[in-house]
């Protein structure tokens, strides 16, 4: 049986990242998942995709990446890797949840100070 490959889609600084990795699991660090063993297309290809090259460079020295749970959009187990890419989140149906501070009961009452 072939080793599993996972497609992980997440938000990072108003951009949607789509990467492929061999290992994805819940981190010991609360609220994060870990991604290891990133998979990119073969370098021997004649045509080079600039978006994928940008991701290769960004993750070149990364052995493990920690992604906050609230930034995750989707994780799929796939048969083989596709093209990793970055796209703008504007104009899509993707909205990042603001996790800056929890709401207090006072915030729900509608009263002002």
C-alpha positions in Angstrom: 0.0 0.0 0.0 1.3 3.4 -0.9 2.0 6.0 1.7 -0.9 8.5 2.3 -0.6 12.1 1.1 -2.7 14.9 2.5 -3.9 18.1 0.9 -4.1 20.8 3.6 -5.8 24.1 2.8 -5.5 26.9 5.3 -5.5 30.7 5.6 -2.3 32.7 6.2 -2.3 36.5 6.1 -5.3 36.8 3.8 -4.1 34.2 1.4 -5.3 30.6 1.0 -2.5 28.1 1.0 -2.9 24.6 -0.5 0.0 22.3 0.3 0.6 18.6 0.2 2.3 16.6 3.0 2.9 13.0 4.1 2.2 13.6 7.8 -0.6 15.6 9.3 -1.6 15.2 13.0 -2.9 17.1 16.0 0.0 18.8 17.8 0.8 18.6 21.5 0.6 22.4 21.4 -3.0 23.0 22.1 -5.0 24.4 19.1 -2.5 23.5 16.4 -2.0 20.8 13.8 1.4 19.7 12.7 2.4 19.2 9.0 5.6 17.3 8.2 7.2 16.0 5.0 5.9 18.5 2.5 5.5 17.1 -1.0 6.1 19.2 -4.1 6.2 18.4 -7.8 9.3 16.9 -9.4 12.1 19.4 -10.1 12.9 17.6 -13.3 9.8 18.9 -15.0 10.4 21.1 -18.0 7.6 23.6 -17.0 8.1 25.4 -13.7 5.0 26.7 -11.9 6.0 30.1 -10.2 3.4 29.7 -7.5 4.6 26.2 -6.6 8.2 27.4 -6.7 7.3 30.2 -4.3 5.9 27.7 -1.8 8.9 25.4 -2.3 11.2 28.3 -1.3 9.0 29.3 1.6 9.0 25.8 3.1 12.5 24.8 1.9 14.1 24.9 5.4 10.9 23.8 7.3 10.9 20.4 8.7 7.5 20.8 10.6 4.9 23.5 10.4 2.3 24.3 13.1 -1.0 25.6 11.7 -3.6 27.1 14.1 -6.9 25.1 14.1 -8.9 28.2 13.3 -6.9 28.8 10.1 -7.7 25.4 8.7 -10.2 25.2 5.8 -9.9 21.5 4.9 -7.7 18.4 5.0 -8.1 15.7 2.4 -6.3 12.4 2.0 -5.5 12.1 -1.7 -3.9 9.4 -3.9 -1.1 11.6 -5.2 0.1 15.2 -4.8 -1.2 18.0 -7.0 0.2 21.4 -7.6 0.7 23.4 -4.4 -0.5 27.0 -4.6 -1.3 30.2 -2.9 -4.4 32.3 -3.8 -5.9 35.5 -2.5 -8.8 35.0 0.0 -10.6 38.1 -1.3 -13.6 37.4 -3.4 -14.0 33.9 -2.1 -16.5 32.4 0.4 -13.7 31.9 2.9 -13.8 34.1 6.0 -11.3 33.8 8.8 -12.8 33.6 12.3 -11.6 36.4 14.6 -10.1 34.7 17.7 -8.5 37.8 19.2 -10.5 37.7 22.4 -13.5 35.8 23.7 -16.8 37.6 24.1 -18.0 38.4 27.6 -21.7 38.3 28.6 -21.6 42.1 28.6 -20.8 42.1 24.9 -24.0 40.2 24.1 -26.4 42.5 26.1 -26.2 45.4 23.7 -25.7 47.8 26.6 -23.0 50.4 26.3 -20.9 51.9 29.1 
